[in-house]
Amino acid sequence: MANQAEPVTMATAFAEDAEAQARFRAHKRYLAWRGRLLPVAAVAIFLLLWWQAVEIFDIQPFIAPSPVAVAKVLYDRFDMLMANLLPTAIEAVSGFILGNLAAITLATAFVYRKTMEEALFPIAVMVNTIPVVAKAPILVLLLGNGMEPKIAIAAIICFFPTLVNMTRGLRDVRAEQLELMRILSATPREVFLRIRVPNALPYLFSALKIAASTAVIGAIVGEWIGSTKGIGALIIQSTYNFDSPLLYATIVVGSTFSALFFGVISLAEKRLLRWNVAHNA
């Protein structure tokens, strides 16, 4: 009798396990679809409320155009908007790369040279406290009216958050890990690559996601000073001309690019940090 009951019990266990896995996959699909649909629904509700507010309160177009007017400008002047987005995108991405590379390099130096951190970190804090609108004219005077000052502004804005997070990530290593590497006679390079860098990656990506948005802001602010093309220049032109639909359309284009940039960094984070249990949870 015991031999006959055993296969039944095992079959039941396998069936229950299959059902549990199916429920888990179904719940995971539900969460994925909910994560996609909720933002879309929120944007749709916001646009509906915006449209209703313009219609009910009879708001003048030069103050706040309706979403329909903004959509019409996006469609009719799409080529012009994309032509102005291109330089802004180049400036933002270039500043993002340069600023973060500089921050990662300096953070590495801070971890191994405490004296350098004590000397340079206060300067980095002081530079970070200067408003962007004050930095922009200085950099324009130093670098001219080309892309260089816009890239520099974007890089400076990206620099400080990455410096702080990367320094903390490289340094915030458990003593047990360092002791184990010492026992294994690991070289300083092996300790850096196998312990410090993996530990710092979650901190780094948190900073990179912030920098992805702020780099676009820096490029746009830089274009407010002495630029004839770009999203920032188009914002100034449409404001002075009281072309409110174009102003809103320009803001939509800039915000969409910033969101896409943020999404690319988030996707890279998910791909590279699959090993991080705390991150995936």
C-alpha positions in Angstrom: 0.0 0.0 0.0 2.8 2.4 0.8 4.3 1.8 -2.6 1.0 2.6 -4.3 0.5 5.8 -2.3 3.9 7.2 -3.0 3.5 7.9 -6.8 0.1 9.5 -6.1 1.7 11.8 -3.6 4.6 12.7 -5.9 2.2 13.4 -8.8 0.1 15.6 -6.6 3.2 17.5 -5.5 4.3 18.0 -9.1 0.8 19.2 -10.1 0.7 21.7 -7.2 4.2 22.9 -8.1 3.1 23.5 -11.7 0.0 25.3 -10.6 2.1 27.5 -8.3 4.5 28.4 -11.1 1.6 29.2 -13.4 0.1 31.5 -10.8 3.5 33.1 -10.3 3.9 33.7 -14.0 0.4 35.1 -14.3 1.0 37.5 -11.4 4.3 38.6 -13.0 2.5 39.3 -16.3 -0.1 41.2 -14.4 2.5 43.4 -12.7 4.2 44.0 -16.0 1.0 45.1 -17.8 0.0 47.2 -14.8 3.4 49.0 -14.9 2.8 49.8 -18.6 -0.9 50.7 -18.5 -1.0 52.9 -15.3 1.3 55.6 -16.7 -0.6 55.6 -20.0 -3.9 56.0 -18.1 -2.5 58.7 -15.9 -1.3 60.7 -18.9 -4.7 60.3 -20.6 -6.5 61.5 -17.5 -4.1 64.5 -17.2 -4.7 65.5 -20.9 -8.5 65.1 -20.5 -8.5 67.4 -17.4 -6.2 69.9 -19.1 -8.6 70.0 -22.2 -11.7 70.3 -20.0 -10.1 73.1 -17.9 -9.3 75.1 -21.1 -12.8 74.7 -22.4 -14.7 75.3 -19.1 -12.7 78.4 -18.0 -12.2 79.7 -21.5 -8.5 80.1 -21.1 -6.9 82.2 -23.8 -4.6 80.3 -26.1 -1.6 82.5 -25.5 -1.8 81.6 -21.8 -2.5 77.9 -22.0 -3.4 76.2 -25.3 -5.5 73.1 -25.4 -3.9 69.7 -25.9 -5.4 69.6 -29.4 -3.6 72.8 -30.4 -0.3 71.4 -29.0 -0.8 68.2 -30.8 -1.4 70.1 -34.1 1.9 72.0 -33.7 3.7 68.7 -33.0 2.3 67.3 -36.2 2.6 70.3 -38.4 6.1 71.4 -37.2 7.5 68.0 -36.4 10.6 68.4 -38.7 11.5 71.8 -37.2 11.1 70.4 -33.6 13.3 67.4 -34.4 15.9 69.7 -36.0 16.1 71.7 -32.8 16.1 68.6 -30.6 19.2 67.2 -32.3 21.7 69.7 -31.0 20.2 69.5 -27.5 20.4 65.7 -27.5 24.0 65.8 -28.6 24.9 68.3 -25.9 23.0 66.4 -23.2 24.5 63.0 -24.1 28.0 64.4 -24.5 27.8 66.2 -21.2 26.4 63.1 -19.5 29.3 61.0 -20.7 32.0 63.5 -19.9 30.6 64.5 -16.5 30.1 60.9 -15.3 33.4 59.7 -16.5 35.1 62.6 -14.6 33.1 61.8 -11.5 33.8 58.1 -11.6 37.6 58.8 -12.1 37.7 61.3 -9.2 35.6 59.0 -6.9 38.1 56.2 -7.5 40.9 58.6 -6.6 39.1 59.7 -3.5 38.7 56.1 -2.2 42.5 55.5 -2.4 43.7 59.0 -1.6 41.9 60.4 1.4 44.0 63.6 1.2 42.8 64.3 -2.3 39.2 64.0 -1.1 39.7 66.3 1.8 41.2 68.9 -0.6 38.9 68.7 -3.6 35.5 67.6 -2.2 34.8 71.1 -0.7 35.5 72.7 -4.1 33.1 70.3 -5.8 30.4 71.2 -3.2 31.0 74.9 -3.8 30.8 74.5 -7.6 27.6 72.5 -7.2 25.9 75.2 -5.1 26.3 77.8 -7.9 23.0 78.2 -9.8 23.0 76.9 -13.3 21.8 80.2 -14.7 25.0 81.8 -13.1 27.3 79.2 -14.5 26.0 79.4 -18.1 27.1 83.0 -18.9 30.6 82.3 -17.4 31.1 79.2 -19.5 29.8 81.0 -22.6 32.4 83.8 -22.1 35.1 81.1 -21.6 34.1 78.7 -24.4 32.2 80.7 -26.9 28.7 80.3 -28.4 29.1 76.8 -29.8 28.1 73.5 -28.3 31.1 73.5 -25.9 29.6 75.6 -23.1 26.3 73.6 -23.3 28.2 70.4 -23.0 30.2 71.8 -20.1 27.0 72.8 -18.3 25.4 69.4 -18.7 28.7 67.7 -17.6 28.9 69.9 -14.4 25.3 69.2 -13.5 25.9 65.4 -13.9 29.2 65.5 -12.1 28.3 66.0 -8.4 25.5 63.4 -7.8 27.7 60.7 -9.5 30.7 61.7 -7.5 28.9 61.4 -4.2 27.2 58.1 -5.0 30.2 56.5 -6.6 32.5 57.4 -3.7 30.0 56.0 -1.2 29.5 52.8 -3.3 33.3 52.1 -3.7 33.9 52.8 0.0 30.8 51.1 1.5 32.3 47.6 1.4 31.9 45.1 4.3 35.1 44.5 6.3 34.5 40.7 6.0 34.8 41.0 2.2 38.1 42.9 2.4 39.5 40.4 5.0 38.6 37.5 2.8 40.4 39.1 -0.2 43.4 39.7 2.1 43.5 36.1 3.1 43.3 35.0 -0.5 46.3 37.3 -1.3 44.3 39.4 -3.7 46.0 42.3 -5.4 44.5 45.9 -5.0 43.3 45.7 -8.6 41.5 42.4 -7.9 39.9 43.9 -4.8 38.8 46.9 -6.8 37.3 45.0 -9.7 35.8 42.1 -7.8 34.6 43.8 -4.6 34.4 47.6 -4.9 33.1 48.0 -8.4 30.2 45.4 -8.1 29.3 47.0 -4.8 29.3 50.5 -6.3 27.1 49.7 -9.4 23.7 50.1 -7.7 24.9 53.5 -6.3 26.2 54.4 -9.7 23.0 53.7 -11.6 21.0 55.6 -9.1 23.1 58.6 -9.9 23.1 58.0 -13.6 19.3 58.0 -13.7 19.3 61.4 -12.0 22.0 62.6 -14.4 20.0 61.5 -17.4 17.4 64.0 -16.6 19.6 66.8 -15.3 21.9 66.6 -18.4 19.0 67.6 -20.6 18.1 70.4 -18.3 21.7 71.7 -18.3 21.8 71.6 -22.1 18.5 73.5 -22.4 19.6 76.1 -19.8 22.9 76.6 -21.7 21.0 77.2 -24.9 19.1 80.1 -23.2 22.4 82.0 -23.3 23.6 83.0 -26.8 22.1 80.2 -28.9 20.0 80.2 -32.0 19.1 76.5 -32.2 18.1 73.8 -29.8 15.2 73.2 -27.5 16.3 76.0 -25.1 16.6 78.6 -27.9 13.2 77.5 -29.3 11.6 77.9 -25.8 13.0 81.5 -25.6 11.8 82.4 -29.1 8.3 81.0 -28.7 8.0 82.8 -25.3 9.0 86.2 -26.7 6.6 85.7 -29.7 3.7 84.6 -27.4 3.4 81.4 -29.4 2.1 79.3 -26.6 1.2 76.2 -28.6 4.8 76.0 -29.9 6.2 76.6 -26.4 4.2 73.7 -25.0 5.1 71.5 -28.0 8.8 72.3 -27.4 8.5 71.4 -23.8 6.8 68.1 -24.7 9.6 67.2 -27.1 12.3 68.0 -24.5 10.5 66.2 -21.7 9.9 63.1 -23.9 13.6 62.9 -24.8 14.6 63.3 -21.2 12.1 60.4 -20.3 13.5 58.2 -23.0 17.1 58.9 -21.8 16.0 58.0 -18.3 14.4 54.8 -19.7 17.6 53.7 -21.5 19.6 54.0 -18.3 16.9 52.1 -16.3 16.9 49.4 -18.9 20.7 49.1 -18.7 20.4 48.9 -14.9 18.0 46.0 -15.1 20.2 44.2 -17.6 23.4 44.7 -15.7 22.2 44.3 -12.1 20.3 41.0 -12.4 22.6 39.6 -9.9 21.6 42.1 -7.3 18.9 40.5 -5.2 18.1 43.7 -3.3 17.7 45.6 -6.6 15.5 43.0 -8.2 13.3 42.8 -5.1 
